[in-house]
Amino acid sequence: MPEKKPYLPPTPADVQEEIEIFRKEEEAAQQTFFAYLGIRDLLAKRTDVLAAVNRNSMFWLTTNHALFVSTFIWLGRIFDQKSAHNIDLLLKAVEQNLPEFGRDALRKRKEEVITPQQAGDYVKDRHHTVIDDVRELRKQVKAWRKVYEPVYGEVRDHLAHNKQGVSEIDPFLAKTNIDEMKRMFGFLHALHEALIELYLNGRNPLPLPDVTFNPPPARPRHPGDKAYAEAQASLLSMVGEQLNPSVQSQ
């Protein structure tokens, strides 16, 4: 009988890589959502822009549909617990790599760009992450999952698995709320900002930074803001107008 090999726990995920994957997915979701809103909002206000869009209606209908579907597919990748990378696995990676979020690990990372003395001084008042930090973040994710699953998760599942696509989706969309979605994207972006600042600079992730989306923004900060502004700039260019430069600038 072959000798039984001792159990070896799986190697913890590379937490910096998981944070970067999460950034790409939450930013992709907010970009498609706010580009969709930018187009929708402007067309509702400007009949001349709507007339210009109708001259190439198939393209704009395709674009609108693609942005709409992509928003929910990206949200599904973030919240779906069966996906290869999701928000729960992200926090699991943080928990499994807690020492990486401590002062000693931060000091070693800083020593790669500044002197050991400077690095030692820098980390003295930096946040030393403990399991309670992760538990609080999990609590907030759980609260947003309760919002996502019965409403936005249903839209995502319908789009992904129903062959009729958007044709029978109105009952699901009736439960959605634009302002609620803005707050959801604000939470997701805030979570990324908190984790990357904790990892790179030792900043306390709690409370999460205040990230709000209320287009049209005066000065775009986040990818969603920029996507909203650029979507409207593209439409306005069709009628010979330019968006206010201050809105397009970063």
C-alpha positions, 0 to 999 in steps of 0.5 A, a space after each residue: 500500500 503506497 505511503 500516504 502523503 502528508 496534507 499540504 495546504 494550497 499556496 495562498 494566492 498572490 494578493 497583489 495580483 488579486 487586487 490588480 485583477 479586481 481593479 480591472 474587473 470593477 473598472 471595466 464594469 463601471 466604464 461600461 455602465 457609465 458609458 451606457 448612462 452617458 449615451 442614454 442621458 444625452 439622448 433623452 435631453 437632445 433631440 438633435 443628437 438623437 436625430 444624428 444617432 438615428 442616421 446610423 441607428 444599427 451601430 448605436 443600438 448595437 453599442 447600447 446593447 453591448 454596454 448594457 450586457 457587458 455591465 451585468 456580465 462584469 458585475 457577475 464576474 465580481 460577485 459570482 462565487 463560482 468565478 475564478 476571481 471574485 470579491 470573496 476570493 479577493 478578501 480570502 487572499 487578503 486574509 491568507 496574506 495578512 503578514 503582507 499587510 503588516 509594517 514589516 512587509 511594508 518596510 521591506 517594500 519601501 526599502 526597494 525605493 527609499 533608504 532603510 532609515 527612511 523606510 523605517 521612519 515611514 512605517 512607524 505610524 502606518 496601519 498594521 492589518 489584523 483579521 478584524 479589518 478583513 471581517 469588517 470588509 467581508 461584512 460590507 461585501 455581504 451587505 452589498 451581495 444581498 442587494 446584488 443577488 436578488 436584483 442585479 444577479 437575476 438580470 445577469 443570469 437572464 442575459 447569460 442563459 436566456 436565449 431570448 436575451 433582452 426581449 423578456 427582461 423588463 420584469 427584471 429591470 423594473 426592480 433595478 435602481 440607477 442610484 443604487 447601482 451608482 452606490 454599488 460601483 462606488 463601494 467596489 471602487 472604494 474597496 479597491 482603493 482601500 486595499 491598494 493603498 493599504 498594500 502600497 502605503 499602509 493606509 487604514 482601509 477603514 472606513 472605506 474612502 468616499 467614492 461617489 458617481 454623480 455625472 456629469 462630474 465637474 472634473 472626472 476622477 474615476 474611470 466611470 466618470 471619464 467614460 460618461 464624459 467621453 460617451 457624451 463628447 462622442 455624441 456631441 461631436 456628431 452635431 459639431 459641438 464639444 463637451 466643456 474641456 473641464 469635464 473631459 480633463 482628468 
